[in-house]
């Protein structure tokens, strides 16, 4: 027996012992394919429960309830023009109704599962190492637990306290590195130290490097956006734009899927204005948790981009208060005339989700869009993970009253303009792509040959994303070997 087969045997044994069945990408995209008996069992399981069957809830289509929900349509909200100030339709997929409250459980599914079913990760002796600025290591720790693997989380000490509390709850080994959202180099340094100390006892699942991250969004998020568009479009509507902030660039993998379906779509990446890496080859600190990490991710297909937009973090934090403070909600309902039901759902937007909304508004204004233009974006997570940030803002800036709400609405939403946007030429794209060299070739051991292939070889990205069906076959073969699926079919 070769080493790969031995590792597979260990993994299969672990899965049998812990009754772990792995869903396919097709099932995450179309939950109606999930065996009925599994769906029945999920009726008695909470959305966040540490139960291996919750792997089947890694989908945009969970019923939006905390316990026992089934599956339905894609979870999304449409932001009306009275709130956005633009004619274009802005549609946001909602991530709160994934386990852990964020779609990052999908982004972490691919990197870990592909190694498990392929005999490249041994859960009986190795730990999954999740370097992140927040939700990715939460998703990774959760998926690891469900898949019978121990995990290590490395994230900046300046991230919200809710993240650390939750990681300890699931039993992850946690390392807090200096800095905050944009201090990724410090995370990499700690990862390098851990790898030197422990060798192959740990497997580094770097979100910025793992193609399984963006592949999940290609296979699941892209089709979810397409499905929503087809269900809401009017006769003359256009799938005009995708706006997504650049964190790991994983969610931007959906744009590769959508470009093939809607060739004229414009794709815009957002980053914090205080850390303008793509815009200005820059650096800095910012407060939009989950985005803008002072380097260009290896998995970011820059050639598939059309624009980059800078998002100011101070207005972002004020909008957070506008959407969540009682006086802000009252102002939106009574003075602006936003539907009260929608206002009560604005806590579905976490801090980076608000940045995605801001960028979508800027994009609509940039292209002077009308009511036939549809812009898609995502709410990665909700305010459930940021209540401590609300408290901090109150302590720092005082009460948020009706006057403050009015000023914020006019200045921070209605006042958004088209500054800090680059409509990319070929050579601007190439300049941004070339920034990968300094992180990935000089520091992380990638090759110049692969860097050049990402740019010059048209088949590079297509070939990676074409592997979705192959991974589904491997997952099904793995489940066959554990024998656990028999009781559900």
C-alpha positions in Angstrom: 0.0 0.0 0.0 1.5 3.4 -1.0 1.4 6.3 1.3 -1.5 8.1 -0.4 -3.7 5.0 -0.1 -2.7 4.6 3.6 -3.7 8.2 4.3 -7.0 7.6 2.4 -7.6 4.5 4.6 -7.0 6.5 7.7 -9.4 9.2 6.5 -12.1 6.7 5.5 -11.8 5.0 8.9 -12.1 8.4 10.7 -15.2 9.3 8.6 -16.8 5.9 9.4 -16.2 6.4 13.1 -17.7 9.9 13.1 -20.4 9.2 10.6 -19.2 11.8 8.1 -20.6 12.1 4.6 -19.3 14.7 2.2 -21.7 16.6 -0.1 -20.9 17.3 -3.7 -20.6 20.7 -5.4 -23.8 19.8 -7.3 -25.7 19.2 -4.1 -24.5 22.5 -2.6 -25.6 24.3 -5.8 -28.9 22.3 -6.0 -30.0 21.0 -2.5 -32.9 19.1 -4.1 -30.3 16.5 -5.0 -29.6 15.8 -1.4 -31.0 12.4 -0.3 -34.5 12.9 1.3 -33.5 11.0 4.5 -30.6 13.5 5.1 -33.0 16.4 4.6 -35.4 14.8 7.1 -32.5 14.5 9.7 -31.6 18.1 9.2 -35.1 19.1 10.5 -33.8 18.3 14.0 -30.4 20.1 13.7 -29.6 23.7 14.3 -27.9 25.8 11.6 -24.8 26.3 13.6 -24.7 22.9 15.3 -21.5 20.9 15.3 -23.1 18.1 13.4 -21.4 16.6 10.3 -24.7 16.6 8.4 -24.5 20.4 8.4 -22.0 20.0 5.6 -25.1 19.7 3.5 -26.1 23.2 4.6 -23.1 24.8 2.8 -25.4 26.4 0.3 -27.1 29.8 -0.5 -30.4 28.0 -0.3 -30.9 27.3 3.4 -34.3 28.2 4.9 -33.5 31.4 6.8 -34.1 30.0 10.3 -31.8 29.0 13.1 -33.1 25.5 13.7 -34.4 22.7 11.6 -34.8 24.5 8.3 -35.1 22.9 4.9 -34.1 24.4 1.6 -35.7 26.8 -0.8 -34.6 29.6 -3.1 -31.3 31.6 -2.9 -31.3 34.0 0.0 -31.0 37.5 -1.2 -32.4 41.0 -0.8 -32.9 43.8 -3.3 -31.9 47.3 -2.1 -34.5 49.9 -3.4 -33.6 53.2 -5.1 -34.9 55.2 -2.1 -32.2 53.7 0.0 -29.4 53.6 -2.6 -30.1 56.8 -4.6 -29.6 55.1 -7.9 -32.0 53.7 -10.5 -30.1 50.4 -11.0 -31.3 47.3 -9.2 -28.8 46.2 -6.6 -29.2 42.6 -5.5 -27.2 41.1 -2.6 -26.9 37.4 -1.8 -27.2 36.9 2.0 -24.5 34.9 3.8 -25.9 34.9 7.3 -27.9 31.7 6.6 -24.8 29.5 6.2 -23.5 27.6 9.2 -21.3 30.1 11.2 -23.2 33.0 9.6 -20.8 33.4 6.7 -20.3 31.9 3.2 -16.7 31.3 4.2 -17.7 27.7 5.1 -17.9 27.2 1.4 -14.6 28.9 0.7 -12.9 26.5 3.2 -14.8 23.4 2.0 -12.8 23.1 -1.3 -9.3 23.4 0.1 -9.8 20.8 2.8 -12.2 18.4 1.2 -10.1 18.1 -2.0 -7.1 17.0 0.1 -9.1 14.6 2.2 -10.7 12.7 -0.6 -7.4 12.7 -2.6 -5.2 11.3 0.2 -3.2 14.5 0.8 -4.4 15.2 4.3 -4.4 12.7 7.2 -7.0 13.8 9.9 -5.6 11.2 12.3 -2.2 13.0 12.6 -2.4 16.4 10.9 -4.0 19.7 11.7 -5.6 22.1 9.2 -3.9 25.5 9.5 -6.2 28.4 8.6 -4.4 31.7 8.2 -7.0 34.5 7.9 -8.2 38.0 8.8 -11.4 36.6 10.2 -14.3 34.6 8.7 -12.1 32.2 6.7 -10.5 30.7 9.8 -13.9 30.5 11.4 -15.3 28.6 8.4 -12.2 26.5 8.3 -12.4 25.6 12.0 -16.0 24.7 11.6 -15.5 22.6 8.5 -12.5 20.9 10.2 -14.6 19.9 13.2 -17.4 18.5 11.0 -14.9 16.6 8.9 -13.1 15.1 12.0 -10.0 17.2 11.7 -8.1 19.3 14.3 -7.5 22.9 13.3 -5.3 25.9 13.9 -6.4 29.5 13.4 -4.0 32.4 12.8 -5.5 35.8 12.6 -4.7 39.4 13.7 -5.2 40.4 17.3 -7.2 43.5 16.2 -10.1 41.5 14.8 -13.5 41.5 16.5 -13.8 39.7 19.9 -16.7 37.6 18.5 -14.3 35.8 16.1 -11.9 34.8 18.9 -14.7 33.6 21.2 -16.2 31.4 18.5 -12.9 29.9 17.5 -12.2 28.8 21.1 -15.7 27.4 21.3 -15.0 24.9 18.4 -11.7 23.9 20.0 -9.3 25.5 17.5 -5.8 26.2 18.5 -5.6 30.0 18.1 -2.7 32.4 17.4 -3.2 36.1 17.4 -0.7 38.1 15.3 0.2 41.8 15.6 -2.0 44.3 13.8 -5.4 44.2 12.2 -7.2 43.7 8.9 -4.4 44.6 6.5 -1.5 43.0 8.4 -1.3 39.8 6.4 2.5 39.7 6.3 2.5 39.1 10.0 0.1 36.2 9.5 2.4 34.6 6.9 5.4 35.0 9.3 3.5 33.1 12.0 2.5 30.4 9.5 6.2 30.1 8.4 7.2 29.7 12.1 4.6 27.0 12.8 5.5 25.1 9.6 9.2 25.2 10.7 8.4 24.0 14.2 5.9 21.2 13.3 6.7 20.1 9.8 4.2 17.9 8.1 2.1 17.7 11.3 0.2 20.7 9.9 -1.2 21.5 6.4 -1.4 25.2 5.5 -4.7 26.0 3.8 -4.0 29.6 2.8 -7.1 31.2 1.5 -5.1 33.6 -0.8 -3.4 30.7 -2.4 -5.9 27.8 -2.4 -7.8 27.6 -5.8 -10.4 25.5 -4.0 -11.6 28.7 -2.4 -12.5 30.5 -5.6 -13.5 27.2 -7.2 -16.3 26.8 -4.7 -17.6 30.3 -5.6 -17.3 29.4 -9.3 -19.3 26.3 -8.8 -21.9 27.6 -6.3 -22.0 31.4 -5.9 -21.9 32.2 -9.6 -24.8 29.9 -10.4 -26.7 31.3 -7.5 -26.5 34.8 -8.9 -27.5 33.5 -12.3 -30.5 31.8 -10.8 -31.6 34.9 -8.9 -31.2 37.1 -12.0 -33.3 34.7 -14.1 -36.1 34.8 -11.4 -36.3 38.6 -11.0 -35.4 40.0 -14.4 -37.9 42.0 -16.4 -38.1 41.9 -20.2 -35.3 44.5 -20.8 -33.1 43.9 -17.8 -29.4 43.3 -18.1 -27.0 41.4 -15.9 -24.7 44.5 -15.9 -22.2 44.3 -13.1 -20.7 42.3 -10.3 -19.1 44.3 -7.4 -17.1 42.4 -4.8 -14.5 43.6 -2.4 -11.1 41.9 -2.6 -10.2 40.0 0.5 -8.9 36.6 -0.5 -10.5 37.1 -4.0 -12.3 33.8 -3.5 -15.8 35.3 -4.2 -14.4 36.8 -7.4 -14.2 33.3 -8.7 -17.9 33.6 -9.3 -17.1 36.2 -12.0 -15.3 33.6 -14.1 -18.5 31.6 -14.2 -20.7 34.6 -14.9 -18.4 36.0 -17.6 -19.1 32.9 -19.7 -22.9 33.3 -19.2 -23.1 37.1 -19.5 -20.1 38.2 -21.7 -20.8 41.9 -21.4 -20.9 41.9 -17.5 -18.6 44.4 -15.8 -16.6 43.1 -12.9 -15.4 45.5 -10.2 -13.1 44.7 -7.3 -13.3 47.0 -4.2 -10.7 47.7 -1.6 -10.3 50.0 1.3 -9.3 53.5 0.3 -7.0 53.5 3.4 -5.1 50.5 2.0 -5.1 51.0 -1.8 -3.1 48.1 -3.1 -4.6 47.8 -6.5 -5.3 51.4 -7.0 -2.0 52.9 -5.9 0.4 50.0 -5.2 -0.2 51.2 -1.7 -0.4 50.1 1.9 -2.0 51.2 5.2 -4.5 50.3 7.9 -8.3 50.2 7.6 -11.4 49.1 9.4 -13.4 47.2 6.8 -13.0 43.7 8.3 -12.7 41.0 5.7 -11.2 42.9 2.8 -8.0 44.6 1.5 -4.9 42.8 2.7 -2.0 44.8 1.3 -1.2 42.2 -1.4 -2.8 40.6 -4.5 -4.0 37.0 -3.8 -2.6 34.3 -6.0 -6.1 33.1 -6.9 -7.3 36.5 -8.1 -7.8 36.4 -11.9 -6.9 40.0 -12.5 -7.3 39.6 -16.3 -11.1 39.0 -15.7 -11.5 42.4 -14.0 -12.8 45.7 -15.5 -12.6 48.1 -12.6 -11.2 48.8 -9.2 -12.9 51.0 -6.6 -11.7 52.4 -3.3 -14.1 52.4 -0.4 -13.6 54.8 2.5 -13.8 53.1 5.8 -15.1 56.0 7.9 -18.4 56.3 5.9 -18.6 52.6 6.0 -18.6 52.6 9.8 -21.2 55.4 10.0 -23.5 53.5 7.7 -23.1 50.5 10.0 -24.6 52.7 12.7 -27.3 54.1 10.4 -28.4 50.5 9.6 -28.3 49.2 13.2 -28.9 52.0 15.7 -32.6 52.5 16.6 -32.6 56.2 15.6 -31.0 55.3 12.3 -33.6 52.7 11.5 -36.4 55.1 12.5 -35.0 57.7 10.2 -34.9 55.3 7.2 -38.4 54.2 7.9 -40.1 57.5 8.7 -38.1 60.1 6.8 -36.7 58.3 3.8 -39.6 56.0 3.3 -37.8 52.7 3.1 -40.0 49.7 3.6 -39.9 48.9 7.4 -39.6 45.2 6.7 -36.4 45.8 4.7 -35.0 48.2 7.3 -35.4 45.5 9.9 -33.3 43.2 7.6 -30.4 45.6 7.2 -28.6 43.9 10.1 -28.0 41.1 7.5 -25.2 43.3 6.2 -21.9 43.1 8.1 -19.1 45.6 7.7 -17.7 44.3 4.5 -21.2 43.8 3.1 -21.8 47.5 3.6 -18.6 48.2 1.6 -20.1 46.0 -1.1 -23.2 48.1 -1.1 -21.2 51.3 -1.3 -19.2 50.0 -4.2 -22.3 48.9 -6.1 -23.8 52.4 -5.7 -20.5 54.0 -6.9 -20.5 51.6 -9.9 -24.1 52.4 -10.8 -23.2 56.1 -10.8 -20.0 55.6 -12.8 -21.9 54.0 -15.6 -25.0 56.1 -15.3 -27.1 53.0 -15.0 -30.9 52.9 -15.3 -33.7 50.7 -14.0 -32.8 48.0 -16.5 -29.3 47.5 -15.1 -28.9 44.8 -12.4 -25.9 44.8 -10.1 -25.0 41.7 -8.0 -23.0 41.6 -4.8 -22.9 39.6 -1.6 -23.3 40.0 2.1 -20.5 37.8 3.3 -21.8 37.9 6.9 -24.1 39.9 9.1 -23.9 42.2 12.1 -24.0 39.2 14.4 -20.2 39.2 14.3 -19.8 42.9 14.9 -21.8 43.9 17.9 -18.6 44.8 19.7 -17.8 47.3 16.9 -21.1 49.0 17.5 -20.3 49.4 21.1 -16.9 50.8 20.3 -18.3 53.4 17.9 -20.8 54.5 20.5 -18.0 54.9 23.1 -15.9 56.8 20.6 -18.4 59.1 18.9 -21.3 59.2 21.3 -25.0 58.8 20.7 -26.4 58.3 17.2 -29.5 60.5 17.0 -31.9 61.5 14.2 -29.7 64.4 13.2 -26.7 62.2 12.9 -28.7 59.7 10.9 -29.8 62.4 8.5 -26.3 63.6 8.0 -25.0 60.1 7.5 -27.7 59.2 5.0 -27.1 62.3 2.9 -23.3 62.3 3.1 -22.4 58.6 3.2 -25.0 57.0 0.9 -26.6 59.8 -1.3 -23.2 61.5 -1.4 -21.3 58.6 -2.8 -19.6 59.6 -6.0 -17.3 58.1 -8.7 -14.0 59.1 -7.1 -11.2 56.5 -6.6 -12.4 54.3 -9.5 -10.1 52.9 -12.2 -11.5 51.5 -15.4 -8.7 49.2 -16.2 -6.8 49.1 -19.4 -4.8 46.0 -20.5 -1.6 47.4 -18.9 -3.3 48.5 -15.7 -4.5 44.9 -15.3 -1.0 43.7 -16.0 0.5 46.1 -13.5 -1.8 44.8 -10.8 -1.1 41.2 -11.8 2.6 41.8 -11.6 2.2 42.8 -7.9 1.8 39.1 -7.2 5.5 38.6 -7.8 6.6 40.3 -4.6 4.4 38.2 -2.3 4.2 34.9 -4.1 7.5 34.5 -5.9 9.9 36.3 -3.5 8.2 35.2 -0.2 6.0 32.2 -0.8 7.9 30.0 -3.2 5.6 30.2 -6.3 7.3 30.1 -9.7 7.6 32.8 -12.3 6.5 30.3 -14.9 3.1 29.8 -13.2 2.7 33.6 -12.6 3.2 34.1 -16.4 0.8 31.2 -17.2 -1.9 33.0 -15.2 -1.5 36.0 -17.5 -0.6 34.6 -20.9 -2.2 31.1 -20.9 -5.9 31.4 -21.7 -6.5 27.9 -20.4 -4.9 28.4 -17.0 -8.1 29.5 -15.1 -10.5 27.5 -17.3 -8.6 24.3 -16.6 -8.7 24.9 -12.8 -12.4 25.6 -12.7 -13.2 22.7 -15.1 -12.1 20.3 -12.3 -15.4 20.8 -10.4 -17.0 17.7 -12.0 -13.8 15.7 -11.3 -13.9 16.6 -7.6 -17.6 15.6 -7.4 -16.7 12.2 -8.8 -13.9 11.8 -6.2 -16.2 12.9 -3.4 -18.8 10.3 -4.6 -16.1 7.6 -4.8 -14.9 8.5 -1.3 -18.5 8.3 0.1 -18.9 4.9 -1.6 -15.8 3.7 0.3 -17.0 4.8 3.7 -20.3 3.0 3.0 -22.3 5.5 5.1 -24.5 6.9 2.3 -26.3 3.5 2.0 -28.6 4.2 4.9 -29.8 7.4 3.3 -30.7 6.2 -0.2 
